[in-house]
Amino acid sequence: MSALLEVEQLSRRFGGLNALRNVTFSVKAGEIVGLIGPNGAGKTTCFNVVSGVLPPSDGSIRFKGRSIVGMKPSAVVAEGLVRTFQATTVFPAASVLENVMRGAFARTPVSLIGSVFNTRAARDVLAAARERCEGLLDRLALARFRDQPAGELPYGYQRRLGVAIALAAEPQLLMLDEPVAGLNPEESAEMGRLIETVHETENVTVLLVEHHMRLVMGICDRIVVLDHGEKIAEGLPAEIRADRKVIEAYLGTEDVT
């Protein structure tokens, strides 16, 4: 498998604070990779820098072999790298389907003139996007909420909808920021199964930040560990579970089997 995402010597400073310092890792096509660490380790900052929300202070980021440093977040999405956020980011008054369609618009090639004048080409593109979004609702068990305002969904389904919105943009790499935050144990297990399912059915590579260690250890092919903005370990789940530095910095005696 070739590297889809390559992060090399990535640093991000806020004044005198090094939120990230010389972080290097890669994500290969077809993998599920976990990015873990204690609060304040730099995980979300890393996501923000990779996705274009924040510029790096130093270092390089390559996606599909091409530098994406300096690109706007919308341009990064257009390249095929899409992220979710810790907080639910649905449009509460819009229907579930309308929310997913908004995700599709990030990659749907409809010109302004075509949409204004309702050209046949624009109608065909939008119809194809709608069909794709309807399929996502089916596959993510959201079809029964299709016409319901997104803000009325139970919280667990809003998190699921956030994944659907991201998938509607047809990513090659899906970055999930704490996908099970706020979910109960049953919902967390369901989300873990959902991530594995979309990884297979949507043919998408996954990079996720998560504190739920049982989920991370259960679904990830590899894990990268940050602490105080630096990478302290990288390896298979079994290797990370037994790593002394990781245990001292983060895992402690937590049951992650």
C-alpha positions as CSV (number, residue, x, y, z in Angstrom):
1,M,0.0,0.0,0.0
2,S,1.3,3.4,-0.9
3,A,1.2,6.4,1.5
4,L,-2.0,8.5,0.9
5,L,-1.1,11.1,3.5
6,E,2.5,12.0,4.5
7,V,3.1,14.3,7.4
8,E,6.8,15.2,8.0
9,Q,8.4,17.2,10.8
10,L,5.1,19.1,11.3
11,S,5.2,21.9,13.9
12,R,2.6,24.4,15.0
13,R,3.4,27.2,17.5
14,F,1.0,29.5,19.2
15,G,3.3,32.3,20.5
16,G,5.8,30.5,22.8
17,L,3.7,27.3,23.0
18,N,4.6,24.3,20.8
19,A,1.3,22.7,20.2
20,L,3.0,20.3,17.7
21,R,6.7,19.7,17.4
22,N,8.3,17.8,14.6
23,V,5.5,15.3,14.2
24,T,6.0,12.7,11.4
25,F,3.6,9.9,10.4
26,S,1.9,8.6,7.3
27,V,-1.4,6.9,6.4
28,K,-1.5,4.3,3.7
29,A,-4.4,3.8,1.3
30,G,-6.9,1.4,2.8
31,E,-5.9,1.8,6.5
32,I,-7.7,2.8,9.6
33,V,-5.2,4.8,11.7
34,G,-5.8,6.1,15.2
35,L,-4.3,9.3,16.6
36,I,-4.4,9.2,20.3
37,G,-3.0,11.0,23.4
38,P,-4.0,12.8,26.6
39,N,-5.9,16.1,26.5
40,G,-3.6,18.8,25.2
41,A,-1.4,16.4,23.3
42,G,-2.0,18.2,20.0
43,K,-4.3,15.8,18.3
44,T,-7.0,18.3,17.2
45,T,-4.3,20.9,16.3
46,C,-2.8,18.2,14.1
47,F,-6.2,17.7,12.4
48,N,-6.7,21.4,12.0
49,V,-3.3,21.8,10.4
50,V,-3.6,18.8,8.1
51,S,-7.1,19.8,6.9
52,G,-6.1,23.4,6.2
53,V,-7.9,25.1,9.1
54,L,-4.6,26.3,10.5
55,P,-1.3,26.8,8.7
56,P,1.8,24.8,9.9
57,S,4.7,26.7,11.5
58,D,7.1,24.2,9.9
59,G,7.0,20.9,8.1
60,S,5.3,19.4,5.1
61,I,2.0,17.7,4.4
62,R,1.5,15.7,1.2
63,F,-1.7,14.1,0.1
64,K,-1.5,11.7,-2.9
65,G,2.1,12.9,-3.3
66,R,1.2,16.6,-3.6
67,S,1.8,19.3,-1.0
68,I,-1.4,20.7,0.4
69,V,0.2,23.2,2.7
70,G,-1.3,26.6,2.1
71,M,-4.5,25.3,0.6
72,K,-7.9,26.5,1.9
73,P,-10.0,23.9,3.6
74,S,-12.4,23.8,0.7
75,A,-9.5,23.1,-1.7
76,V,-8.3,20.3,0.6
77,V,-11.8,18.8,0.5
78,A,-11.8,19.1,-3.3
79,E,-8.6,17.0,-3.3
80,G,-10.4,14.2,-1.4
81,L,-9.4,14.8,2.2
82,V,-12.5,15.4,4.4
83,R,-12.9,15.8,8.1
84,T,-15.5,15.8,10.8
85,F,-15.4,17.9,14.0
86,Q,-15.7,17.1,17.7
87,A,-19.0,19.0,17.9
88,T,-21.9,18.1,15.7
89,T,-22.0,20.4,12.7
90,V,-25.4,19.8,11.2
91,F,-27.7,22.5,10.0
92,P,-30.5,21.9,12.5
93,A,-33.4,23.5,10.6
94,A,-32.6,21.6,7.3
95,S,-33.8,18.1,6.7
96,V,-31.4,15.1,7.1
97,L,-31.3,14.7,3.3
98,E,-30.6,18.4,2.7
99,N,-27.7,18.2,5.2
100,V,-26.2,15.3,3.3
101,M,-26.7,17.2,0.0
102,R,-24.8,20.1,1.4
103,G,-21.9,17.8,1.9
104,A,-22.2,16.6,-1.7
105,F,-22.0,20.2,-3.0
106,A,-18.4,20.3,-1.8
107,R,-17.5,18.1,-4.7
108,T,-20.4,18.5,-7.1
109,P,-19.2,20.3,-10.3
110,V,-22.3,22.5,-10.9
111,S,-21.5,25.9,-12.3
112,L,-23.2,29.0,-10.9
113,I,-24.7,29.8,-14.3
114,G,-25.9,26.3,-14.7
115,S,-27.6,26.3,-11.4
116,V,-29.2,29.7,-11.9
117,F,-30.6,28.8,-15.3
118,N,-31.4,25.2,-14.4
119,T,-29.5,23.7,-17.3
120,R,-29.9,20.1,-18.2
121,A,-26.3,19.4,-17.3
122,A,-26.8,21.0,-13.9
123,R,-30.0,18.9,-13.4
124,D,-28.2,15.7,-14.3
125,V,-25.3,16.4,-11.9
126,L,-27.7,17.3,-9.0
127,A,-29.8,14.2,-9.7
128,A,-26.7,12.0,-9.5
129,A,-25.7,13.7,-6.3
130,R,-29.2,13.2,-4.8
131,E,-29.2,9.6,-5.7
132,R,-25.7,9.1,-4.1
133,C,-26.9,10.9,-0.9
134,E,-30.1,8.8,-0.8
135,G,-27.8,5.7,-0.9
136,L,-25.7,7.0,2.0
137,L,-28.8,7.5,4.1
138,D,-29.7,3.9,3.4
139,R,-26.3,2.5,4.2
140,L,-25.9,4.6,7.4
141,A,-29.4,3.7,8.7
142,L,-30.7,7.3,8.4
143,A,-33.3,6.8,5.6
144,R,-36.2,6.8,8.0
145,F,-35.2,10.3,9.1
146,R,-34.8,11.6,5.6
147,D,-37.3,14.5,5.8
148,Q,-36.9,15.2,9.5
149,P,-35.1,18.4,10.6
150,A,-31.6,17.4,11.6
151,G,-31.8,19.3,14.9
152,E,-34.6,16.9,16.0
153,L,-32.4,13.8,15.7
154,P,-31.2,12.0,18.8
155,Y,-27.6,13.0,19.5
156,G,-26.2,9.6,18.4
157,Y,-27.9,9.9,15.0
158,Q,-26.6,13.5,14.7
159,R,-23.1,12.1,15.0
160,R,-23.9,9.5,12.4
161,L,-25.3,12.2,10.2
162,G,-22.0,14.1,10.5
163,V,-20.3,11.1,9.0
164,A,-22.8,10.9,6.2
165,I,-22.2,14.6,5.4
166,A,-18.5,14.0,5.2
167,L,-18.9,10.9,3.0
168,A,-21.2,12.8,0.6
169,A,-18.1,14.7,-0.4
170,E,-16.6,11.4,-1.7
171,P,-13.4,11.5,0.3
172,Q,-10.4,9.2,-0.2
173,L,-9.3,10.0,3.3
174,L,-11.9,10.6,6.0
175,M,-10.6,12.3,9.2
176,L,-12.9,11.7,12.2
177,D,-12.4,13.9,15.2
178,E,-13.7,12.1,18.3
179,P,-16.6,10.3,16.6
180,V,-17.9,8.7,19.8
181,A,-17.6,11.8,22.0
182,G,-20.8,12.0,24.1
183,L,-22.1,8.6,23.1
184,N,-23.2,5.9,25.5
185,P,-21.4,2.5,25.4
186,E,-24.0,0.9,23.1
187,E,-23.9,3.9,20.7
188,S,-20.1,3.9,20.8
189,A,-20.0,0.3,19.8
190,E,-22.4,1.0,17.0
191,M,-20.3,3.9,15.7
192,G,-17.2,1.6,15.7
193,R,-19.1,-0.9,13.6
194,L,-20.2,1.9,11.3
195,I,-16.7,3.2,10.8
196,E,-15.6,-0.3,9.8
197,T,-18.5,-0.7,7.5
198,V,-18.0,2.6,5.7
199,H,-14.3,1.9,5.4
200,E,-15.2,-1.2,3.4
201,T,-18.4,-0.1,1.5
202,E,-17.2,3.4,0.6
203,N,-13.6,2.4,-0.1
204,V,-12.3,5.1,2.2
205,T,-9.2,5.4,4.2
206,V,-9.7,6.6,7.8
207,L,-7.7,8.7,10.3
208,L,-9.4,9.1,13.6
209,V,-8.8,11.0,16.9
210,E,-10.5,9.2,19.7
211,H,-10.2,8.8,23.5
212,H,-12.3,5.6,23.5
213,M,-9.4,3.1,23.7
214,R,-11.5,-0.1,23.3
215,L,-12.8,1.3,20.0
216,V,-9.4,2.4,18.8
217,M,-7.7,-0.8,19.7
218,G,-10.5,-2.8,18.1
219,I,-10.7,-1.1,14.7
220,C,-7.4,0.5,13.9
221,D,-4.6,-1.1,11.8
222,R,-2.0,1.2,13.3
223,I,-1.9,3.9,16.1
224,V,0.1,7.1,16.4
225,V,0.5,8.5,20.0
226,L,1.1,12.2,20.8
227,D,2.0,13.7,24.1
228,H,2.8,17.4,24.7
229,G,2.8,18.0,20.9
230,E,5.4,15.3,20.1
231,K,5.0,11.8,18.7
232,I,6.0,9.3,21.4
233,A,5.0,6.0,19.8
234,E,3.7,4.4,16.6
235,G,2.7,0.9,15.9
236,L,0.2,-1.9,15.9
237,P,-2.5,-1.9,18.6
238,A,-0.8,-4.7,20.6
239,E,2.5,-2.8,20.4
240,I,0.9,0.5,21.6
241,R,-0.9,-1.4,24.4
242,A,2.4,-2.7,25.8
243,D,4.5,0.5,25.2
244,R,5.9,1.7,28.5
245,K,6.0,5.4,27.4
246,V,2.3,5.2,26.3
247,I,1.2,3.6,29.5
248,E,2.9,6.2,31.6
249,A,1.7,9.1,29.5
250,Y,-1.8,8.0,28.7
251,L,-3.2,4.5,29.0
252,G,-2.3,3.9,32.7
253,T,-4.2,0.9,33.9
254,E,-7.2,1.4,31.7
255,D,-8.8,-1.8,30.3
256,V,-8.4,-1.5,26.5
257,T,-8.9,-5.1,25.5
